[in-house]
């Protein structure tokens, strides 16, 4: 019974439930951005034809990130179009992703802050730039052009993921400090 009361003490008020939801969603997105940083660091090592195919052999190790899985499906389709992107999104949509999308939506609805909106707009612009670079890579005429596009993609991906991860870690530490004080 003491364990039940101890667990209940974390969720017995609205503010505690809101804070715990924020911590849970932040941890999920920190996990996603960590995998993306590792992926883009590995992608930055691609310099020629042989390193490109050795990179493709280890790509399955990065399936923990939703963005990377979406990229795999789009690469498998061979062309970049809205229909192929929608098919890739629906083929990857499982219950766990629905759960995390719902939690993220609840988090965004309960947080009416301008910084969150700016962070979301930054991530959308970053995702759009990645999609443009992927489209450019699909249309490249040689392996050298593709490697060049992948290099720019890795740099853009590293910058965006690092910025997002840094922001989320800052907010997470800030939230934990507030949680500890109360």
Steps between C-alpha positions, in 0.01 A plus 500: 500500500791733567628446146158585359486825700855584397415449129176694545692793647656558155163537328259632766474858367452660162840671510681176582327319213589788266862497615528121465352516150756765411784287637378192312461680167834677543679171567347346189610787278847509659527130413393571139750784457785293647440231236482763228831654608666158493352437155618833357847453652523166323364653180770767516761222460376423148767629263496267199330204334635236742417694815148561365431128470662423835273766651197335339592169667483651849189715443270246669665580832331840503141381489422646844436843349172567322653756263766252393242225442297743291812580298564127441151450364531802273836376369345160433227669290768660282328834439401789718133590468214585729327166428814299581549701819140436605538128427820491704332680790204264505713187468708602802208609715468244777333520839820615671545789257132588538548500878804730480332727245198527730717575803692763304175655383368509859828655612479767229136578579563545871809714437399831353845650472656694218829314535330168434345640183839635386661164580233321297540740207878452511455122487256527209740723305785261581295202384407684180869568427581133556223400260628747239850355533359147472316603184821647362681177585235294319554710187881493507665370187815350649629344821722805561196728489313269735792491745515880490127527573532245782785704647282813504213294636715373786618850586144640496376201697774532760437870545124461531511194724770650723307823540177315577671262741675787678172689537316192628778414746500858630122492548518152655763605756302815572186292553681254726635788712150642538367154581766452766419832668131415539 
